[in-house]
């Protein structure tokens, strides 16, 4: 079985992307003359081949469609609604296979075709009945779940102590008291990607001290998951890089498959675990989050239109759209059991109080309530630390109350102590590093980062935790058109940003990032919105 790959079938430059009109667009690849359909709406772009699933005919615009969403096949008049990728004539027939749309640096895009498209359908296995207690899922915290599958225990994305994203995120839920025993006693661990709410070095340090040879499995991403391992000084000796789209056999009944993300194939992955023919899909961060709040926008913006009332309305609208999208996605997948997880983080540090209060999020309970309304046949589970789902019982009778076992009565659910000093002091230790006594570090760092030829000028101001100027801190301009450091803003027309950076975080990033090749973290100066939030588990999906 060959690994899954992503093939570029069409590339558009920034000008071609800007020229896309709302609704249906037909685009031809000049190299092979193959045609593709791109649908543009407020929600983004969707794309597919210009090829009917019936007998391979070509689509043209449907002049009877006043909404501009439908195309018609020239062979037998089959109609496809490109906004949903559903065939509407004949109704209830097929779904069109979508292409992945990948945004490129500079404003262009690529259409990607995954090959094979559905590798999990290869080598099918007979579905056998599960006995009560045979497959159990225990929620620990955030994106960390423990799966007991027969005699094997599988652990996902262990972030169980310490912060993520410098000091920005902290665990909302208190992990079970025996979390370290569960982690070190697992048979194998899957880590989806490099973001620190999934790849937690404070957690892995505990693992390395007790069981450095733990089998850990990651996808074969072009941005290695463990790029920081050597510098972290965490000693793990059994990290396995797995090719995409191939079944990995664990025992007679258990296998798993790691899949690349269609939006960020260079970094993100998800996993399918199959036991006795039953499939568990862990989407991790490969679908749009519904909790929201992973980006700093608009909470960390100020001035102009960014008033508190504008931010509140924006956040409210975005969270509603996310919730509806996720419910619609789950309804279309039709799993037997669904569990939203990850997204259980909080801006707990006192210096982030404003962000915490402004950055309201959707809850897993809200999503499950909406799913129950739209698709009552799907059993939903809103987990708490230490709670257990018995998949054997849930599949036999979704209404069986024994299928979900609540955590012990004395379980502490929400964290109220994060040991801020232990981790923040470590970051702040970078402030006094020798390199920062010399202003030349500024030019060295930005030259190393390699972001240039962009008409943007940024003023960077080092601050304390309350965003007040740091005593004797640096305040400088960077002109990214030619990577110079002027004393004043240039006279030409240009984009301009002022960034206030907490001195401890900024200097810690400089010290700990400057040892690697500068190839991954400067896409438009990280000006794009990056989301890390809610993931989900779908049980017995296929």
C-alpha positions in Angstrom: 0.0 0.0 0.0 1.6 3.3 -1.1 1.5 6.4 1.0 -0.9 9.2 0.3 0.5 12.2 -1.5 -0.7 15.6 -2.6 -0.5 16.5 -6.3 -0.7 20.2 -7.5 -3.2 20.2 -10.3 -3.6 24.0 -10.8 -1.7 27.1 -9.6 -3.0 30.7 -9.7 -0.9 33.8 -9.0 -2.2 36.7 -6.9 -3.6 38.5 -9.9 -5.6 35.5 -11.0 -6.9 35.0 -7.5 -8.0 38.6 -7.2 -9.8 38.3 -10.5 -12.0 35.5 -9.2 -15.6 36.7 -9.1 -18.2 35.6 -6.5 -19.9 32.4 -7.5 -18.7 29.9 -10.2 -15.3 30.3 -11.9 -13.9 28.0 -14.6 -10.1 27.8 -14.7 -7.9 25.8 -17.1 -4.4 24.5 -16.5 -2.4 25.8 -19.4 0.1 22.9 -19.1 -2.4 20.0 -19.6 -5.6 21.9 -20.6 -7.6 20.3 -17.8 -10.4 22.5 -16.4 -11.4 23.1 -12.8 -14.2 24.9 -11.1 -13.6 27.3 -8.2 -16.5 28.6 -6.2 -16.0 31.9 -4.3 -18.2 33.1 -1.4 -17.9 35.0 1.8 -16.9 31.7 3.5 -13.9 31.1 1.2 -13.1 29.0 -1.8 -14.2 25.5 -2.8 -12.9 23.7 -5.9 -13.4 20.5 -7.9 -12.5 19.0 -11.3 -14.7 20.0 -14.2 -15.9 16.5 -14.6 -19.3 15.0 -13.9 -19.4 11.9 -11.7 -22.0 10.3 -13.9 -20.1 9.7 -17.2 -17.3 12.2 -17.1 -19.0 15.0 -19.0 -17.9 18.7 -18.7 -19.9 21.2 -16.8 -21.0 24.6 -18.0 -22.9 27.4 -16.3 -26.5 26.7 -15.6 -28.4 29.6 -17.1 -31.5 28.5 -15.1 -29.7 29.1 -11.8 -30.3 32.7 -10.7 -28.1 32.2 -7.5 -25.0 31.4 -9.5 -24.2 28.2 -7.6 -25.1 25.5 -10.0 -23.3 24.0 -13.1 -24.9 21.7 -15.7 -23.3 18.7 -17.4 -23.2 18.8 -21.2 -23.9 15.1 -21.6 -27.0 14.3 -19.6 -27.9 17.6 -17.9 -26.9 16.5 -14.4 -26.6 19.5 -12.1 -24.0 20.2 -9.4 -24.4 22.8 -6.7 -20.8 23.9 -6.3 -21.4 25.8 -3.1 -22.2 22.4 -1.4 -20.6 20.0 -3.8 -23.9 18.1 -4.0 -25.6 16.9 -7.1 -29.1 18.4 -7.3 -30.2 16.7 -10.5 -30.7 13.8 -9.9 -31.3 14.7 -6.3 -29.8 12.7 -3.4 -27.4 11.0 -5.8 -23.7 11.9 -5.4 -21.3 14.2 -3.7 -18.6 15.8 -5.9 -15.0 15.0 -4.9 -13.4 18.2 -3.7 -9.9 19.5 -4.3 -8.0 21.1 -1.5 -7.4 24.8 -1.8 -4.0 25.9 -0.4 -3.1 29.6 0.0 0.3 30.6 -1.2 2.7 33.3 0.0 2.1 36.3 -2.1 -1.6 35.9 -2.5 -1.7 33.0 -5.0 -3.2 29.6 -4.5 -2.8 25.9 -5.5 -5.5 23.2 -6.0 -4.3 19.9 -4.5 -5.6 16.4 -5.3 -4.9 13.8 -2.6 -3.9 10.4 -4.0 -5.4 8.0 -3.1 -8.3 10.2 -2.1 -9.9 7.8 0.5 -7.0 5.5 1.5 -8.9 4.2 4.5 -11.3 2.4 2.2 -8.6 0.2 0.9 -8.1 -3.2 2.5 -11.5 -3.3 4.3 -12.0 -5.4 7.3 -15.1 -7.2 8.6 -16.9 -5.3 11.4 -17.1 -7.4 14.6 -19.3 -6.8 17.6 -17.7 -5.0 20.5 -18.1 -6.3 24.0 -18.9 -3.9 26.9 -15.6 -2.6 28.2 -13.6 -3.7 25.2 -13.2 -0.2 23.7 -13.1 2.7 26.2 -12.2 6.3 25.6 -11.0 8.4 28.6 -10.8 12.2 28.3 -7.8 13.6 30.1 -7.7 17.3 29.1 -7.7 19.5 26.0 -6.8 17.3 23.0 -5.5 14.4 25.1 -7.6 11.2 25.1 -6.7 7.7 26.2 -8.1 4.9 24.0 -8.2 1.4 25.4 -8.6 -1.0 22.5 -8.6 -4.5 23.7 -5.3 -5.0 25.5 -3.7 -1.9 23.9 -3.7 1.7 25.3 -3.3 4.5 22.8 -2.7 8.2 23.9 -3.3 11.3 21.8 -1.5 14.7 22.0 -0.5 14.8 25.7 -0.5 18.4 26.9 -1.0 17.8 30.6 1.1 20.5 32.3 2.7 23.8 31.6 1.6 26.6 29.2 1.3 26.6 25.4 2.3 29.3 23.0 4.8 30.9 25.4 2.5 32.0 28.2 -0.7 32.6 26.2 -2.6 29.4 26.8 -3.1 27.4 30.0 -5.1 24.3 30.6 -8.8 24.9 31.4 -9.3 21.4 32.9 -7.4 19.7 35.7 -6.1 16.4 34.3 -6.8 13.3 36.4 -4.4 12.9 39.3 -2.9 9.8 37.7 -2.2 11.4 34.4 1.6 10.7 34.5 1.0 7.0 35.2 -1.5 6.9 32.3 1.0 8.6 30.0 4.0 6.5 30.9 1.9 3.3 30.9 0.5 3.7 27.4 1.6 1.3 24.7 1.9 4.1 22.0 1.5 7.8 21.7 0.3 9.8 18.6 1.3 13.5 18.3 -0.5 15.3 15.5 1.7 18.4 15.0 4.2 20.8 16.4 1.9 23.3 18.1 2.6 23.4 21.8 -0.9 22.6 22.8 -0.4 19.2 21.2 3.4 18.8 21.4 4.0 19.8 25.0 7.7 19.7 26.1 6.8 20.2 29.8 4.7 17.1 29.5 7.1 15.1 27.4 9.9 15.9 30.0 7.9 13.8 32.5 7.7 11.0 30.0 11.3 11.1 29.1 12.4 10.9 32.8 10.3 7.8 33.3 10.0 6.1 29.9 12.3 7.6 27.2 11.7 4.6 24.9 7.9 5.2 24.6 6.9 4.5 21.0 5.7 7.9 19.6 4.2 8.2 16.2 4.0 11.3 14.0 3.1 12.0 10.4 5.8 12.5 7.7 5.2 16.3 7.5 7.6 18.6 5.7 7.8 20.6 8.8 9.1 18.0 11.3 7.0 17.7 14.4 10.1 17.3 16.6 12.3 20.0 15.0 12.9 21.5 18.5 13.7 18.2 20.3 17.5 18.5 20.6 17.3 22.0 21.9 14.6 21.1 24.3 16.9 18.7 26.1 14.0 16.2 26.3 15.4 12.7 25.8 13.1 10.5 23.7 14.6 7.6 21.9 11.7 6.0 20.0 10.1 8.6 17.7 8.6 7.0 14.5 7.8 9.0 11.4 4.9 7.4 9.6 4.0 7.8 5.8 0.6 9.2 5.1 -2.4 7.2 4.1 -1.1 3.7 4.9 -2.5 1.3 7.5 -0.1 0.6 10.4 -0.9 -2.7 12.0 -0.6 -2.9 15.8 -2.1 -6.4 16.3 -4.6 -8.7 14.8 -7.6 -6.4 15.3 -6.0 -2.9 15.7 -4.5 -0.6 13.1 -4.2 3.1 12.5 -3.6 5.5 9.6 -2.2 9.1 9.8 -3.6 11.5 7.2 -2.2 14.9 6.0 -4.3 18.0 6.4 -5.7 19.4 3.2 -5.2 23.0 4.3 -1.8 22.7 5.9 -0.3 19.5 4.6 3.2 20.7 5.5 2.3 20.6 9.2 -1.0 19.3 10.4 -2.2 15.7 10.5 -5.2 13.7 11.8 -5.6 10.0 12.5 -8.0 7.1 12.0 -7.8 4.2 14.5 -9.6 1.0 13.5 -10.4 -1.8 15.9 -12.3 -4.9 14.7 -13.6 -2.9 11.8 -14.9 0.0 13.8 -13.3 3.4 13.0 -12.5 6.3 15.3 -11.5 9.5 13.5 -9.6 12.1 15.5 -9.6 15.3 13.3 -7.3 17.1 15.7 -6.9 20.6 14.1 -7.7 19.5 10.5 -11.2 21.0 10.5 -12.2 24.6 11.3 -12.4 25.0 15.1 -15.8 25.9 16.5 -14.7 27.2 19.9 -12.9 30.1 18.2 -10.5 32.3 20.1 -7.2 30.7 18.9 -6.2 33.8 17.0 -5.2 37.1 18.6 -7.6 38.9 16.2 -9.3 41.2 17.1 -8.5 41.1 20.8 -4.9 42.3 20.5 -5.7 45.1 18.1 -6.5 48.6 19.2 -7.1 52.0 17.7 -9.4 53.0 14.8 -12.5 50.8 14.5 -11.2 48.3 17.1 -13.4 49.5 19.9 -14.6 47.1 22.6 -18.1 47.1 21.2 -16.8 46.3 17.7 -14.7 43.5 19.0 -17.6 42.0 21.0 -19.9 42.1 17.9 -17.2 40.6 15.7 -16.5 37.8 18.1 -20.2 37.0 18.5 -20.8 36.8 14.8 -17.7 34.7 14.2 -18.5 32.2 17.0 -22.0 31.7 15.6 -20.7 31.0 12.1 -18.2 28.6 13.5 -20.8 26.7 15.5 -23.2 26.3 12.6 -20.4 25.2 10.3 -19.2 22.5 12.7 -22.7 21.2 13.3 -23.3 21.0 9.6 -20.0 19.2 9.1 -20.8 16.6 11.8 -24.3 16.1 10.3 -22.8 15.4 6.9 -20.3 12.9 8.3 -23.0 10.9 10.2 -20.9 9.3 12.9 -22.6 7.0 15.4 -21.0 8.9 18.3 -19.4 12.4 18.3 -17.2 14.1 20.8 -15.8 17.6 20.5 -12.6 18.1 22.3 -9.5 20.3 22.4 -10.2 24.0 22.7 -10.2 23.6 26.5 -7.7 26.3 27.1 -7.9 29.6 29.0 -5.9 32.8 29.0 -5.3 32.3 32.7 -2.2 34.5 33.4 -3.2 37.8 35.1 -1.6 39.9 32.5 -4.0 38.5 29.9 -7.2 39.3 31.8 -8.4 41.6 29.1 -8.0 39.0 26.4 -9.7 36.3 28.5 -12.7 38.6 29.1 -12.9 39.7 25.5 -12.2 36.4 23.8 -15.4 34.6 24.5 -15.6 31.1 23.0 -18.2 28.5 22.0 -18.6 25.6 24.3 -18.6 21.9 23.5 -22.1 21.7 25.2 -23.4 24.4 22.8 -22.2 22.5 19.8 -23.6 19.2 21.0 -27.0 20.8 21.7 -27.1 22.1 18.1 -26.1 18.7 16.7 -28.8 17.0 18.8 -31.3 19.4 17.3 -30.2 19.0 13.7 -29.2 15.3 13.8 -30.8 13.6 16.8 -29.7 10.2 15.5 -26.0 11.1 16.4 -25.0 10.4 20.0 -22.9 13.3 21.4 -20.6 13.3 24.4 -19.3 16.4 26.3 -16.4 15.0 28.3 -14.9 16.0 31.6 -11.5 14.9 32.9 -11.6 11.3 33.8 -14.9 10.6 32.1 -15.1 7.4 30.1 -17.1 6.5 27.0 -17.7 2.7 26.5 -18.0 2.4 22.8 -19.3 -1.2 22.9 -22.3 -0.1 25.0 -22.8 3.1 23.0 -23.0 1.3 19.7 -25.4 -1.3 21.0 -27.8 1.2 22.4 -27.0 5.0 22.2 -29.6 5.6 24.9 -27.9 3.3 27.4 -26.8 5.6 30.3 -24.0 3.2 31.2 -22.2 4.0 27.9 -20.8 7.2 29.6 -19.2 6.9 33.0 -18.8 10.2 34.8 -15.5 11.0 36.6 -15.3 10.1 40.3 -17.4 12.4 42.6 -14.3 14.1 44.1 -12.8 14.9 40.6 -11.5 18.5 40.2 -12.8 19.6 36.8 -11.4 23.2 36.4 -7.9 24.2 37.1 -7.3 27.1 39.6 -3.5 26.9 40.0 -1.1 26.9 37.0 2.4 27.4 38.6 2.8 30.6 36.6 6.2 31.5 38.2 7.8 28.2 37.2 7.2 28.7 33.5 7.1 32.4 33.1 10.4 32.9 35.0 12.0 30.5 32.6 10.9 32.6 29.7 11.9 35.9 31.4 15.4 34.5 32.0 16.0 35.3 28.3 15.7 39.1 29.0 19.2 39.4 30.4 21.0 37.3 27.8 24.2 38.8 26.6 23.1 39.1 23.0 20.5 41.7 24.0 23.2 44.2 25.2 24.1 44.8 21.6 21.5 46.5 19.3 23.0 44.5 16.4 20.9 41.5 17.4 17.9 43.3 15.7 19.5 43.4 12.3 20.9 39.9 12.7 17.6 38.4 13.7 15.5 39.9 10.9 18.1 39.2 8.3 18.2 35.6 9.5 14.4 35.3 9.3 14.6 36.3 5.6 11.3 38.1 5.3 11.7 40.9 2.7 10.5 42.4 -0.6 7.2 43.4 1.0 6.0 47.0 1.3 5.5 46.9 5.0 7.1 49.0 7.8 6.8 47.8 11.4 7.6 49.6 14.6 8.5 47.1 17.3 8.3 48.2 21.0 9.5 46.0 23.8 7.2 46.2 26.8 6.5 44.8 30.2 3.6 42.4 30.8 1.2 45.3 30.9 2.4 46.6 27.4 4.1 49.6 28.9 7.5 50.4 27.5 10.2 48.2 29.1 13.0 50.2 30.8 16.0 50.4 28.5 14.1 48.2 26.0 14.4 48.5 22.3 12.0 50.6 20.1 12.9 50.3 16.4 11.6 50.3 12.8 12.0 47.5 10.3 11.4 48.3 6.6 10.6 45.0 4.9 10.8 46.3 1.4 14.6 46.1 1.5 15.1 44.9 5.1 16.6 48.1 6.5 16.2 49.6 9.9 15.5 53.4 9.4 15.4 55.9 12.2 12.1 57.3 10.7 9.3 56.1 8.6 10.0 56.4 4.8 8.3 59.0 2.7 6.8 56.5 0.2 3.3 55.1 0.6 3.5 51.9 2.6 1.6 49.7 5.0 2.4 50.3 8.7 2.0 48.4 11.9 3.0 49.1 15.5 3.7 45.9 17.5 4.1 45.9 21.3 5.9 42.8 22.3 6.4 41.6 25.8 10.1 41.6 26.3 10.4 38.2 27.9 8.4 36.4 25.3 10.0 38.1 22.3 13.6 37.6 23.6 12.8 33.9 24.5 11.6 33.4 20.9 14.7 35.0 19.5 17.0 32.8 21.6 15.1 29.6 21.0 14.2 30.1 17.4 17.4 31.3 15.9 19.1 27.9 15.8 17.0 26.5 13.0 16.7 27.1 9.3 14.5 30.2 8.7 12.0 28.5 6.4 8.7 28.3 8.1 7.5 31.1 10.4 7.6 34.3 8.3 4.6 33.8 5.9 3.5 37.5 5.5 5.3 38.2 8.8 2.8 35.8 10.4 0.1 38.3 9.6 -2.4 35.7 8.6 -4.9 34.4 11.1 -3.9 31.0 12.5 -6.4 28.9 14.4 -5.6 26.0 16.7 -8.9 25.4 18.4 -11.5 22.7 18.8 -11.0 19.3 17.4 -13.3 16.3 17.5 -13.6 12.5 17.8 -16.0 10.7 15.5 -16.7 7.1 16.5 -17.7 4.3 14.1 -17.7 6.8 11.3 -17.5 4.6 8.3 
